[in-house]
Amino acid sequence: MKVTLSRHAKADLEDIRNYTIENWGSHKWLLYYRRLSHAFEQINKHTVIGKDRSLLLPGMRSLNCQRHVIFFKRFDVVDNRPVILRIIHQRRNMPALVYYEDLEGV
């Protein structure tokens, strides 16, 4: 896989892992992680996939994966590869992210 996870996305993934294991067990986490990994692969393969989120951050897109929304952007500094910026639960207030500066770059 040739996507990069921002520090926020790494923390998000760890939180998702901990929550899933605590509430549904390791087996469910592995299934969910496979789905997330598949979404990351799709983001890497397709230059234009998901929903345009340029109103939040120019050039940013998002892709739904189960109960989460993956926010990503391609950056020149990493050879135009996608960087996963955040992995947010779908119930979270998406526009509020920019006010907390949670959608910064690499």
C-alpha positions in Angstrom: 0.0 0.0 0.0 1.4 3.4 -1.0 -0.7 5.7 1.2 0.7 7.7 4.1 -1.2 8.2 7.3 -0.9 11.5 9.0 -0.3 11.6 12.8 -4.0 12.3 13.3 -5.0 9.4 11.1 -2.7 7.0 13.0 -4.3 8.1 16.2 -7.7 7.7 14.7 -6.9 4.2 13.6 -5.6 3.3 17.0 -8.7 4.6 18.7 -10.9 2.6 16.3 -8.8 -0.5 17.0 -9.1 -0.1 20.8 -12.8 0.7 20.7 -13.6 -2.2 18.4 -11.6 -4.8 20.4 -13.0 -3.6 23.7 -16.6 -3.7 22.4 -16.6 -6.5 19.9 -13.4 -8.4 20.1 -10.2 -8.9 18.1 -12.0 -10.9 15.4 -14.3 -8.0 14.5 -11.3 -5.6 14.6 -9.5 -7.7 12.0 -12.5 -7.8 9.7 -12.9 -4.0 10.1 -9.2 -3.4 9.5 -9.4 -5.4 6.3 -12.2 -3.1 5.1 -10.2 0.0 5.9 -7.2 -1.4 4.2 -9.2 -2.2 1.1 -10.5 1.4 1.1 -6.9 2.7 1.4 -6.0 0.6 -1.6 -8.9 2.0 -3.6 -7.8 5.5 -2.7 -4.2 4.7 -3.8 -5.4 3.2 -7.2 -7.8 5.9 -8.2 -6.7 9.5 -8.6 -10.3 10.7 -8.3 -12.5 8.7 -5.9 -14.9 9.6 -3.2 -16.5 12.9 -2.4 -14.9 16.3 -3.1 -14.3 18.1 0.3 -12.5 21.1 -1.1 -14.8 23.4 0.9 -13.1 22.1 4.1 -9.6 21.9 2.6 -8.6 22.5 -1.0 -8.0 19.3 -2.8 -9.3 17.1 -0.1 -11.6 14.2 -0.7 -13.4 11.6 1.4 -14.5 8.0 1.1 -17.0 6.2 3.3 -15.9 2.9 4.8 -18.6 1.3 7.0 -19.3 3.7 9.8 -16.2 5.9 9.2 -15.3 8.6 6.7 -11.7 8.6 5.4 -10.4 12.1 4.5 -7.4 12.2 2.2 -5.5 14.5 -0.1 -2.7 14.0 -2.6 0.4 16.0 -1.9 3.2 16.9 -4.3 5.8 16.5 -1.5 5.0 12.7 -1.4 5.1 12.3 -5.2 1.4 13.0 -5.5 0.5 10.0 -3.4 -2.5 10.1 -1.2 -2.2 11.0 2.5 -4.9 9.9 4.8 -5.6 12.9 6.9 -8.3 11.6 9.3 -10.5 8.6 9.8 -13.6 10.0 11.5 -16.9 8.3 12.6 -19.8 9.3 10.4 -21.6 10.9 13.3 -18.9 13.4 14.0 -19.6 17.0 12.9 -17.4 17.2 9.8 -17.4 21.0 9.2 -16.2 21.5 12.8 -12.9 19.7 12.0 -11.4 22.7 10.3 -12.0 24.9 13.3 -9.9 22.5 15.4 -7.2 22.4 12.7 -7.6 18.6 12.6 -7.3 18.5 8.9 -3.7 19.7 8.4 -1.3 18.2 6.0 1.4 15.6 6.4 
